[in-house]
């Protein structure tokens, strides 16, 4: 439960499945990013705080 899925209020239509796909994609991008030798949780926080790092993650 990395992204607090149980606390999510997404319930309408296919929204829950769509968000699950987005979460999986985000997790995969963070795992593929190798310049920062840290956990996915730490990489997620750094991407949230540092726009340059976020762009680096998205370009992988």
PyMOL CGO cylinders between C-alpha atoms (Angstrom):
from pymol import cmd
from pymol.cgo import CYLINDER

trace = [
    CYLINDER, 0.00, 0.00, 0.00, 2.47, 2.57, -1.22, 0.3, 1, 1, 1, 1, 1, 1,
    CYLINDER, 2.47, 2.57, -1.22, 0.01, 5.24, -2.33, 0.3, 1, 1, 1, 1, 1, 1,
    CYLINDER, 0.01, 5.24, -2.33, -2.61, 4.81, 0.45, 0.3, 1, 1, 1, 1, 1, 1,
    CYLINDER, -2.61, 4.81, 0.45, -5.07, 3.15, -1.91, 0.3, 1, 1, 1, 1, 1, 1,
    CYLINDER, -5.07, 3.15, -1.91, -7.43, 2.29, 0.95, 0.3, 1, 1, 1, 1, 1, 1,
    CYLINDER, -7.43, 2.29, 0.95, -7.86, 6.00, 1.71, 0.3, 1, 1, 1, 1, 1, 1,
    CYLINDER, -7.86, 6.00, 1.71, -8.66, 6.88, -1.91, 0.3, 1, 1, 1, 1, 1, 1,
    CYLINDER, -8.66, 6.88, -1.91, -12.09, 8.34, -2.58, 0.3, 1, 1, 1, 1, 1, 1,
    CYLINDER, -12.09, 8.34, -2.58, -12.04, 7.40, -6.28, 0.3, 1, 1, 1, 1, 1, 1,
    CYLINDER, -12.04, 7.40, -6.28, -15.13, 5.24, -6.70, 0.3, 1, 1, 1, 1, 1, 1,
    CYLINDER, -15.13, 5.24, -6.70, -17.01, 6.29, -9.88, 0.3, 1, 1, 1, 1, 1, 1,
    CYLINDER, -17.01, 6.29, -9.88, -16.94, 4.19, -13.04, 0.3, 1, 1, 1, 1, 1, 1,
    CYLINDER, -16.94, 4.19, -13.04, -13.50, 3.01, -14.12, 0.3, 1, 1, 1, 1, 1, 1,
    CYLINDER, -13.50, 3.01, -14.12, -11.68, 5.70, -12.14, 0.3, 1, 1, 1, 1, 1, 1,
    CYLINDER, -11.68, 5.70, -12.14, -10.23, 3.25, -9.61, 0.3, 1, 1, 1, 1, 1, 1,
    CYLINDER, -10.23, 3.25, -9.61, -8.77, 1.06, -12.36, 0.3, 1, 1, 1, 1, 1, 1,
    CYLINDER, -8.77, 1.06, -12.36, -7.42, 4.11, -14.21, 0.3, 1, 1, 1, 1, 1, 1,
    CYLINDER, -7.42, 4.11, -14.21, -5.70, 5.40, -11.09, 0.3, 1, 1, 1, 1, 1, 1,
    CYLINDER, -5.70, 5.40, -11.09, -4.26, 1.94, -10.42, 0.3, 1, 1, 1, 1, 1, 1,
    CYLINDER, -4.26, 1.94, -10.42, -2.65, 2.05, -13.88, 0.3, 1, 1, 1, 1, 1, 1,
    CYLINDER, -2.65, 2.05, -13.88, -1.23, 5.53, -13.19, 0.3, 1, 1, 1, 1, 1, 1,
    CYLINDER, -1.23, 5.53, -13.19, 0.16, 4.41, -9.82, 0.3, 1, 1, 1, 1, 1, 1,
    CYLINDER, 0.16, 4.41, -9.82, 1.79, 1.38, -11.44, 0.3, 1, 1, 1, 1, 1, 1,
    CYLINDER, 1.79, 1.38, -11.44, 3.34, 3.56, -14.16, 0.3, 1, 1, 1, 1, 1, 1,
    CYLINDER, 3.34, 3.56, -14.16, 4.68, 6.03, -11.58, 0.3, 1, 1, 1, 1, 1, 1,
    CYLINDER, 4.68, 6.03, -11.58, 6.14, 3.22, -9.51, 0.3, 1, 1, 1, 1, 1, 1,
    CYLINDER, 6.14, 3.22, -9.51, 7.82, 1.67, -12.57, 0.3, 1, 1, 1, 1, 1, 1,
    CYLINDER, 7.82, 1.67, -12.57, 9.34, 5.01, -13.61, 0.3, 1, 1, 1, 1, 1, 1,
    CYLINDER, 9.34, 5.01, -13.61, 10.76, 5.53, -10.13, 0.3, 1, 1, 1, 1, 1, 1,
    CYLINDER, 10.76, 5.53, -10.13, 12.22, 2.03, -10.08, 0.3, 1, 1, 1, 1, 1, 1,
    CYLINDER, 12.22, 2.03, -10.08, 13.87, 2.55, -13.49, 0.3, 1, 1, 1, 1, 1, 1,
    CYLINDER, 13.87, 2.55, -13.49, 15.50, 5.83, -12.45, 0.3, 1, 1, 1, 1, 1, 1,
    CYLINDER, 15.50, 5.83, -12.45, 19.05, 4.88, -11.37, 0.3, 1, 1, 1, 1, 1, 1,
    CYLINDER, 19.05, 4.88, -11.37, 20.86, 8.18, -10.69, 0.3, 1, 1, 1, 1, 1, 1,
    CYLINDER, 20.86, 8.18, -10.69, 19.60, 8.32, -7.10, 0.3, 1, 1, 1, 1, 1, 1,
    CYLINDER, 19.60, 8.32, -7.10, 20.42, 5.18, -5.13, 0.3, 1, 1, 1, 1, 1, 1,
    CYLINDER, 20.42, 5.18, -5.13, 17.50, 5.42, -2.71, 0.3, 1, 1, 1, 1, 1, 1,
    CYLINDER, 17.50, 5.42, -2.71, 14.17, 3.72, -2.05, 0.3, 1, 1, 1, 1, 1, 1,
    CYLINDER, 14.17, 3.72, -2.05, 11.13, 4.35, -4.23, 0.3, 1, 1, 1, 1, 1, 1,
    CYLINDER, 11.13, 4.35, -4.23, 9.54, 6.18, -1.30, 0.3, 1, 1, 1, 1, 1, 1,
    CYLINDER, 9.54, 6.18, -1.30, 12.48, 8.58, -1.09, 0.3, 1, 1, 1, 1, 1, 1,
    CYLINDER, 12.48, 8.58, -1.09, 12.54, 9.05, -4.86, 0.3, 1, 1, 1, 1, 1, 1,
    CYLINDER, 12.54, 9.05, -4.86, 8.81, 9.85, -4.79, 0.3, 1, 1, 1, 1, 1, 1,
    CYLINDER, 8.81, 9.85, -4.79, 9.36, 12.53, -2.15, 0.3, 1, 1, 1, 1, 1, 1,
    CYLINDER, 9.36, 12.53, -2.15, 12.31, 14.01, -4.04, 0.3, 1, 1, 1, 1, 1, 1,
    CYLINDER, 12.31, 14.01, -4.04, 10.27, 14.11, -7.26, 0.3, 1, 1, 1, 1, 1, 1,
    CYLINDER, 10.27, 14.11, -7.26, 7.50, 15.93, -5.41, 0.3, 1, 1, 1, 1, 1, 1,
    CYLINDER, 7.50, 15.93, -5.41, 9.91, 18.54, -4.05, 0.3, 1, 1, 1, 1, 1, 1,
    CYLINDER, 9.91, 18.54, -4.05, 12.40, 18.93, -6.92, 0.3, 1, 1, 1, 1, 1, 1,
    CYLINDER, 12.40, 18.93, -6.92, 11.01, 19.73, -10.36, 0.3, 1, 1, 1, 1, 1, 1,
    CYLINDER, 11.01, 19.73, -10.36, 14.32, 18.96, -12.11, 0.3, 1, 1, 1, 1, 1, 1,
    CYLINDER, 14.32, 18.96, -12.11, 14.40, 15.49, -10.58, 0.3, 1, 1, 1, 1, 1, 1,
    CYLINDER, 14.40, 15.49, -10.58, 10.76, 14.95, -11.56, 0.3, 1, 1, 1, 1, 1, 1,
    CYLINDER, 10.76, 14.95, -11.56, 11.62, 15.79, -15.18, 0.3, 1, 1, 1, 1, 1, 1,
    CYLINDER, 11.62, 15.79, -15.18, 14.58, 13.41, -15.02, 0.3, 1, 1, 1, 1, 1, 1,
    CYLINDER, 14.58, 13.41, -15.02, 12.29, 10.61, -13.79, 0.3, 1, 1, 1, 1, 1, 1,
    CYLINDER, 12.29, 10.61, -13.79, 9.74, 11.33, -16.52, 0.3, 1, 1, 1, 1, 1, 1,
    CYLINDER, 9.74, 11.33, -16.52, 12.44, 11.26, -19.21, 0.3, 1, 1, 1, 1, 1, 1,
    CYLINDER, 12.44, 11.26, -19.21, 13.60, 7.73, -18.31, 0.3, 1, 1, 1, 1, 1, 1,
]
cmd.load_cgo(trace, "trace")
